[in-house]
Amino acid sequence: MATQDITADQFNETITENEIVLVDFWASWCGPCKQFAPTFAASSEKHPDVVYAKVDTEAEQQLAAAADIRSIPTLMAFKKGKLVFNQAGALPPAALEDLVQKVKEFDIDAAIAAQENAPSE
């Protein structure tokens, strides 16, 4: 599956309607973003069960601000609508592959249950 550009209007629906979503926050003037783009696209071809979304921070400045993007590229991973990874910087192919596998294996339901059952202070 290829990457898809998303806007602020599509963001919440995209992350809540899909099991796993990786979001690449980028800009056309950003050198590291341009270097990361082929890696992100290649990974999308290996994992058709994962949505690979791209947000142009220049066109979607309000969304980038709401997501607290301070450096680009920034990669976020969501599982069942919950943020499970957020890191600035371009990942090399092996690190991106490792991240995708870890997100797939991560038991978000158990994590949510543990958080809900944790004693509050």
C-alpha positions in Angstrom: 0.0 0.0 0.0 1.4 3.4 -0.9 1.6 6.4 1.4 -1.3 8.8 1.6 -1.3 12.5 2.2 -3.7 13.5 5.0 -5.1 16.9 6.1 -6.3 18.1 9.5 -9.8 17.1 8.4 -8.8 13.5 7.8 -6.4 13.1 10.7 -8.7 11.9 13.5 -10.7 9.7 11.3 -7.5 8.1 9.8 -6.0 7.2 13.2 -9.3 6.0 14.7 -10.7 4.0 11.7 -7.5 2.0 11.2 -5.7 -0.6 13.4 -2.2 0.8 12.9 -1.3 4.2 11.4 2.2 5.7 11.0 2.2 9.4 10.4 5.2 11.2 8.9 5.2 15.0 9.6 7.4 16.6 6.9 8.0 19.7 4.8 9.2 20.1 1.2 12.2 22.3 2.2 13.5 19.7 4.8 16.5 17.7 3.6 16.1 14.8 6.2 12.4 14.6 5.3 13.3 14.1 1.6 15.9 11.4 2.6 13.3 9.6 4.8 10.5 9.7 2.2 11.8 6.7 0.1 12.3 4.6 3.3 8.8 5.4 4.5 7.3 4.6 1.0 9.3 1.3 0.8 8.1 0.2 4.2 4.5 1.0 3.2 4.9 -1.6 0.3 6.0 -4.3 2.8 3.1 -3.7 5.2 -0.2 -3.3 3.4 -2.0 -3.8 6.7 -0.6 -0.5 8.1 -1.7 2.9 7.0 1.3 5.2 6.1 0.1 8.8 6.3 2.1 11.9 5.5 1.3 15.4 6.9 2.8 18.4 5.1 3.6 20.7 8.0 3.6 23.7 5.8 0.1 23.1 4.4 -1.2 21.8 7.8 0.4 24.3 10.2 -2.5 24.1 12.7 -2.4 20.3 12.8 1.4 20.3 13.2 1.0 22.8 16.1 -1.8 20.7 17.7 0.5 17.6 17.4 3.3 19.6 19.1 5.7 19.1 16.2 8.9 20.9 17.0 11.3 19.2 14.6 10.8 17.4 11.3 10.7 14.8 10.2 8.7 13.5 13.1 7.2 10.0 13.0 4.2 9.0 15.1 2.6 5.6 15.4 -0.9 5.0 16.5 -2.6 1.7 17.4 -6.3 1.6 17.8 -6.3 5.4 17.9 -3.8 5.6 20.7 -0.3 7.2 20.3 2.3 4.5 20.9 5.4 6.2 19.4 6.5 9.7 18.8 10.1 10.6 17.7 11.7 13.3 15.7 14.4 12.4 13.2 14.6 10.2 10.1 14.8 6.5 10.9 17.0 4.2 8.8 15.2 1.3 7.0 16.1 -1.3 9.6 15.0 0.9 12.5 11.7 1.6 10.8 11.1 -2.1 10.1 11.8 -2.8 13.8 9.4 -0.1 14.9 6.6 -1.5 12.6 7.1 -5.0 14.1 7.0 -3.7 17.6 3.9 -1.7 17.0 2.2 -4.8 15.5 3.2 -6.9 18.5 2.3 -4.3 21.1 -0.8 -5.3 23.1 -2.6 -1.9 23.3 -5.6 -3.4 25.0 -3.5 -4.8 27.9 -1.7 -1.5 28.2 -5.0 0.4 28.4 -6.3 -2.0 31.0 -3.2 -1.7 33.1 -3.4 2.0 33.0 -7.0 2.0 34.0 -6.3 -0.4 36.8 -3.3 1.5 38.1 -3.8 3.1 41.5 -4.3 6.8 41.3 -2.3 9.1 43.4 
